[in-house]
Amino acid sequence: MHIRFLGGAREVGRIGIAVKSEKSQVLLDYGVMLDREPGFPMHVPPKEVDALILTHSHLDHSGALPIFYIDQKRLLYTNKLNLELTQLLIQDFIHLSSYYLPFEYLELKTMMKSNKHLDYGVKEKVGDMQIQLLNAGHTPGSAHALIETEGKRLLYTGDFNTADSKLLAGATMNYGDLDAVIMESTYANEDHTERGELEKRFVEAVTEVVEDGGSVLVPAFGVGRAQEIISVLAAYHFEYPVVLDGMAREVSRIMMNYKEFLRDPRLFVDAVHATEWIDGWRDRRKALKEPSVIVSPAGMLKGGPAAFYASKLGKKASNAIFLVSYQIPGTPGKELLEKGICTIDGKVRKVKARVEHFDFSSHCGASQLKEALQKLGGKPKVFVVHGAEGNCELFANWARSELGLEAVAPRTGDTFEV
């Protein structure tokens, strides 16, 4: 089995991995790097690819997939929830960045029609390979990919989380003996706050602001994070108005059709029914008039209705902006956290509202990554990807020195044999 790293090596973004056996080749994810101009993984001639496997909907894993549907069809293996969420995100991506993209809505449509729905744990043949998808606990529908060929077993974790959240059950990492594992390392250098403690702190902080007559803006990623936040508020019986806006509404609507992917479907349905959905500008202005919690993308304040709410709520000390998503350096969210500034009425100003960050991550922290690797059977060869600022190398070094495993942080273009 040959593994070639096309992107996502020693970086976060544009991940793509080609796995080749004697007779077949599959691609694991094919995403984009979201910069001023989108960045793509290395090219693979579509005619050489037998199938594509998508682990989850986020654009750094899915955004470049339509390239393979420009002049032919290739089977795309993922579950239907992932597929619908991916369609939503890529549609938005084409709308915002079409000038830079080698594909259009037509290719996305072809991709949607080429899907082979794969439930967790179901085995599927692709040439001389056998593939299956397993719960990754990262976003609704997210999956690990397990590939077996020529007597070898490879696990690609994709992005994953072993901790349960109010929305999703964590990944179990119980997959028998493996010959190789390709593992993410986003947080190889830090741990997250324990979930229960974090939720309690968040709900207390939100309640305090609203009871004092203020409103709280929670900028949250539209896929997963926004739904987790409303589920947390529902689980703690938060009794004040909760407002949902932006893409988070459509994502919630889709998730209502795939409740089997959720840890507590009843809680999620209750949470959705307890929220007020914004429908246009009149509703947005109305929402600002009473103390409430407003949950809306974009999670890093790069546009979306959240940018509008921040410019309004940021003017008053009685309000709060609670960031619950990872903030990339250079984004408005990161600037707000570090410098306390954001754009208000077209000008960059000091924000008077209370600003805090709550670490609701959907990735494993450092201790969980280590524990996950220790749980895996066999003595797998370890390939560490999807980590910035030295995290891939850091985690590979740990796997070598502490577990005695053969571990490497590949570079883009590297090929390995298992």
MODA-V448152 format. One record per residue. N is the residue number from 1. RES is the residue in one letter. SS is DSSP state (hx for helix, st for strand, lp for the rest). PSI is psi in radians with two decimals (none if undefined). BURIAL is 1 if it has 9 or more other C-alpha atoms within 8 Angstrom, else 0. Layout:
BEGIN
n:res:ss:psi:burial
N:RES:SS:PSI:BURIAL
N:RES:SS:PSI:BURIAL
END
This chain:
BEGIN
n:res:ss:psi:burial
1:M:lp:2.23:1
2:H:st:2.36:1
3:I:st:2.17:1
4:R:st:2.29:1
5:F:st:1.99:1
6:L:st:-0.28:1
7:G:st:2.96:1
8:G:lp:0.16:1
9:A:lp:2.13:1
10:R:lp:0.54:1
11:E:lp:2.84:1
12:V:lp:2.05:1
13:G:lp:2.85:1
14:R:lp:0.82:1
15:I:lp:2.45:1
16:G:st:2.28:1
17:I:st:2.22:1
18:A:st:2.26:1
19:V:st:2.16:1
20:K:st:2.31:1
21:S:lp:-2.93:1
22:E:lp:-0.66:0
23:K:lp:-0.23:0
24:S:lp:2.77:1
25:Q:st:2.25:1
26:V:st:2.70:1
27:L:st:2.28:1
28:L:st:1.88:1
29:D:st:2.74:1
30:Y:st:1.55:1
31:G:lp:-3.02:1
32:V:st:2.78:1
33:M:st:2.09:1
34:L:lp:1.70:1
35:D:lp:-2.88:0
36:R:lp:-0.74:0
37:E:lp:2.38:0
38:P:lp:2.44:1
39:G:st:2.52:1
40:F:st:2.75:1
41:P:lp:3.02:1
42:M:lp:2.63:1
43:H:lp:2.50:0
44:V:lp:2.22:0
45:P:lp:2.13:0
46:P:hx:-0.58:0
47:K:hx:-0.29:0
48:E:hx:-0.05:0
49:V:lp:2.20:1
50:D:lp:-0.55:1
51:A:st:2.77:1
52:L:st:2.45:1
53:I:st:2.15:1
54:L:lp:2.18:1
55:T:lp:-0.64:1
56:H:lp:3.04:1
57:S:lp:-0.33:1
58:H:lp:2.48:1
59:L:hx:-0.45:1
60:D:hx:-0.16:1
61:H:hx:-0.41:1
62:S:hx:-0.34:1
63:G:lp:-0.38:1
64:A:lp:0.02:1
65:L:hx:-0.66:1
66:P:hx:-0.27:1
67:I:hx:-0.57:1
68:F:hx:0.04:1
69:Y:hx:0.34:1
70:I:lp:-0.79:0
71:D:lp:0.15:0
72:Q:lp:2.96:0
73:K:lp:2.46:1
74:R:lp:2.42:1
75:L:st:2.34:1
76:L:st:2.06:1
77:Y:st:2.05:1
78:T:st:3.08:1
79:N:lp:2.88:1
80:K:hx:-0.56:0
81:L:hx:-0.85:1
82:N:hx:-0.77:1
83:L:hx:-0.80:1
84:E:hx:-0.69:1
85:L:hx:-0.66:1
86:T:hx:-0.74:1
87:Q:hx:-0.78:1
88:L:hx:-0.81:0
89:L:hx:-0.71:1
90:I:hx:-0.61:1
91:Q:hx:-0.82:1
92:D:hx:-0.72:0
93:F:hx:-0.80:1
94:I:hx:-0.75:1
95:H:hx:-0.72:0
96:L:hx:-0.52:0
97:S:hx:0.31:1
98:S:hx:-0.52:1
99:Y:hx:-0.59:0
100:Y:hx:-0.05:0
101:L:lp:2.50:1
102:P:lp:0.20:0
103:F:lp:2.88:1
104:E:lp:-2.99:1
105:Y:hx:-0.57:0
106:L:hx:-0.75:0
107:E:hx:-0.64:1
108:L:hx:-0.72:1
109:K:hx:-0.78:0
110:T:hx:-0.71:1
111:M:hx:-0.77:1
112:M:hx:-0.66:1
113:K:hx:-0.32:0
114:S:lp:0.15:1
115:N:st:2.43:1
116:K:st:1.87:1
117:H:st:2.28:0
118:L:lp:1.98:1
119:D:lp:2.76:0
120:Y:lp:2.36:1
121:G:lp:-0.10:0
122:V:lp:2.28:0
123:K:lp:2.44:0
124:E:st:2.45:0
125:K:st:2.31:0
126:V:st:1.75:1
127:G:lp:-2.18:0
128:D:lp:0.33:1
129:M:st:2.68:1
130:Q:st:2.23:1
131:I:st:2.63:1
132:Q:st:2.67:1
133:L:st:2.47:1
134:L:st:2.59:1
135:N:st:2.25:1
136:A:lp:-0.17:1
137:G:lp:0.26:1
138:H:lp:-1.01:1
139:T:lp:2.89:1
140:P:lp:2.15:1
141:G:lp:-0.10:1
142:S:lp:2.62:1
143:A:st:2.63:1
144:H:st:2.71:1
145:A:st:2.22:1
146:L:st:2.12:1
147:I:st:2.30:1
148:E:st:2.22:1
149:T:st:2.51:1
150:E:lp:0.67:0
151:G:lp:0.12:0
152:K:st:2.59:1
153:R:st:2.18:1
154:L:st:2.29:1
155:L:st:2.20:1
156:Y:st:2.04:1
157:T:lp:-0.42:1
158:G:lp:-2.75:1
159:D:lp:2.38:1
160:F:lp:2.86:1
161:N:lp:2.22:1
162:T:lp:-0.18:1
163:A:lp:2.44:1
164:D:lp:2.53:1
165:S:lp:3.09:1
166:K:lp:-0.37:1
167:L:lp:-0.74:1
168:L:lp:2.65:1
169:A:lp:2.49:1
170:G:lp:2.86:1
171:A:lp:2.54:1
172:T:lp:-0.48:0
173:M:lp:0.45:0
174:N:lp:1.45:0
175:Y:lp:0.34:0
176:G:lp:-2.98:0
177:D:st:2.38:1
178:L:lp:2.65:1
179:D:lp:-0.47:1
180:A:st:2.63:1
181:V:st:2.34:1
182:I:st:2.03:1
183:M:st:2.42:1
184:E:st:2.79:1
185:S:lp:0.59:1
186:T:lp:-0.77:1
187:Y:lp:0.71:1
188:A:lp:-0.24:1
189:N:lp:0.08:0
190:E:lp:2.71:0
191:D:lp:2.74:0
192:H:lp:2.73:0
193:T:lp:2.49:0
194:E:lp:2.34:0
195:R:hx:-0.86:1
196:G:hx:-0.78:0
197:E:hx:-0.74:0
198:L:hx:-0.80:1
199:E:hx:-0.77:1
200:K:hx:-0.79:0
201:R:hx:-0.72:0
202:F:hx:-0.86:1
203:V:hx:-0.70:1
204:E:hx:-0.77:0
205:A:hx:-0.74:0
206:V:hx:-0.78:1
207:T:hx:-0.76:1
208:E:hx:-0.81:0
209:V:hx:-0.82:1
210:V:hx:-0.68:1
211:E:hx:-0.41:0
212:D:lp:0.16:0
213:G:lp:0.14:0
214:G:lp:3.03:1
215:S:lp:2.65:1
216:V:st:2.19:1
217:L:st:2.23:1
218:V:st:1.61:1
219:P:st:2.15:1
220:A:lp:2.52:1
221:F:lp:2.43:1
222:G:lp:-0.50:1
223:V:lp:1.83:1
224:G:lp:-1.06:1
225:R:hx:-0.79:1
226:A:hx:-0.72:1
227:Q:hx:-0.59:1
228:E:hx:-0.74:1
229:I:hx:-0.77:1
230:I:hx:-0.53:1
231:S:hx:-0.67:1
232:V:hx:-0.81:1
233:L:hx:-0.70:1
234:A:hx:-0.71:1
235:A:hx:-0.57:1
236:Y:lp:0.25:0
237:H:lp:0.79:0
238:F:lp:2.18:1
239:E:lp:0.19:0
240:Y:lp:2.93:0
241:P:lp:2.36:1
242:V:st:2.23:1
243:V:st:2.40:1
244:L:st:2.33:1
245:D:st:2.99:1
246:G:lp:-2.75:1
247:M:hx:-0.39:1
248:A:hx:-0.48:1
249:R:hx:-0.87:1
250:E:hx:-0.67:0
251:V:hx:-0.75:1
252:S:hx:-0.67:1
253:R:hx:-0.77:0
254:I:hx:-0.78:1
255:M:hx:-0.47:1
256:M:hx:-0.42:0
257:N:lp:-0.13:0
258:Y:lp:0.89:1
259:K:hx:-0.32:0
260:E:hx:-0.29:0
261:F:hx:-0.11:0
262:L:lp:2.65:1
263:R:lp:-0.69:1
264:D:lp:1.44:1
265:P:hx:-0.64:1
266:R:hx:-0.77:0
267:L:hx:-0.75:1
268:F:hx:-0.76:1
269:V:hx:-0.76:1
270:D:hx:-0.74:1
271:A:hx:-0.78:1
272:V:hx:-0.74:1
273:H:hx:-0.41:0
274:A:hx:-0.17:0
275:T:st:2.70:1
276:E:st:2.26:1
277:W:st:2.28:0
278:I:lp:2.34:1
279:D:lp:1.33:0
280:G:lp:3.08:0
281:W:hx:-0.59:0
282:R:hx:-0.76:0
283:D:hx:-0.67:1
284:R:hx:-0.79:1
285:R:hx:-0.64:0
286:K:hx:-0.71:0
287:A:hx:-0.50:1
288:L:lp:-0.19:1
289:K:lp:-0.32:0
290:E:lp:2.63:0
291:P:lp:2.20:1
292:S:lp:3.07:1
293:V:st:2.15:1
294:I:st:2.02:1
295:V:st:2.09:1
296:S:st:2.50:1
297:P:lp:2.86:1
298:A:lp:2.51:1
299:G:lp:-0.44:1
300:M:lp:0.27:1
301:L:lp:0.34:1
302:K:lp:1.25:1
303:G:lp:-2.84:1
304:G:hx:2.97:1
305:P:hx:-0.46:1
306:A:hx:-0.63:1
307:A:hx:-0.67:1
308:F:hx:-0.84:1
309:Y:hx:-0.69:1
310:A:hx:-0.71:1
311:S:hx:-0.49:1
312:K:hx:-0.88:0
313:L:hx:-0.42:1
314:G:lp:-0.27:1
315:K:lp:-0.32:1
316:K:lp:2.39:1
317:A:lp:-0.34:1
318:S:lp:-0.27:1
319:N:lp:3.04:1
320:A:st:2.63:1
321:I:st:1.95:1
322:F:st:1.90:1
323:L:st:2.31:1
324:V:lp:0.15:1
325:S:lp:2.80:1
326:Y:lp:2.42:0
327:Q:lp:1.95:1
328:I:lp:2.40:0
329:P:lp:2.39:0
330:G:lp:-0.22:0
331:T:lp:2.75:1
332:P:hx:-0.61:1
333:G:hx:-0.74:1
334:K:hx:-0.70:1
335:E:hx:-0.69:1
336:L:hx:-0.76:1
337:L:hx:-0.79:1
338:E:hx:-0.67:0
339:K:hx:-0.14:0
340:G:lp:0.49:1
341:I:st:2.66:1
342:C:st:2.97:1
343:T:st:2.06:1
344:I:st:2.17:1
345:D:lp:0.75:0
346:G:lp:-0.06:0
347:K:st:2.58:0
348:V:st:2.06:0
349:R:st:2.90:0
350:K:st:2.37:0
351:V:lp:2.28:1
352:K:lp:-0.42:0
353:A:lp:2.73:1
354:R:st:2.30:1
355:V:st:2.24:1
356:E:st:2.75:1
357:H:st:2.28:0
358:F:lp:2.16:1
359:D:lp:1.18:1
360:F:lp:1.25:1
361:S:lp:2.58:1
362:S:lp:0.27:1
363:H:lp:2.76:1
364:C:lp:2.50:1
365:G:lp:3.11:1
366:A:hx:-0.83:1
367:S:hx:-0.69:0
368:Q:hx:-0.65:1
369:L:hx:-0.78:1
370:K:hx:-0.80:0
371:E:hx:-0.73:0
372:A:hx:-0.75:1
373:L:hx:-0.67:0
374:Q:hx:-0.51:0
375:K:hx:-0.43:0
376:L:lp:2.45:1
377:G:st:2.82:1
378:G:lp:-2.94:0
379:K:lp:1.30:0
380:P:lp:2.61:1
381:K:st:2.30:1
382:V:st:2.21:1
383:F:st:2.08:1
384:V:st:2.17:1
385:V:st:-3.09:1
386:H:lp:0.94:1
387:G:lp:2.43:1
388:A:lp:2.95:1
389:E:lp:0.82:0
390:G:lp:0.06:0
391:N:hx:-0.60:1
392:C:hx:-0.84:1
393:E:hx:-0.72:1
394:L:hx:-0.82:1
395:F:hx:-0.64:1
396:A:hx:-0.72:1
397:N:hx:-0.73:1
398:W:hx:-0.78:1
399:A:hx:-0.62:1
400:R:hx:-0.89:1
401:S:hx:-0.65:0
402:E:hx:-0.59:0
403:L:hx:-0.13:0
404:G:lp:0.43:0
405:L:lp:2.70:1
406:E:lp:1.96:1
407:A:st:2.50:1
408:V:st:2.57:1
409:A:lp:1.64:1
410:P:lp:2.81:1
411:R:lp:2.79:0
412:T:lp:2.26:1
413:G:lp:-0.27:1
414:D:lp:2.48:1
415:T:st:2.41:0
416:F:st:2.69:0
417:E:st:2.40:0
418:V:lp:none:1
END
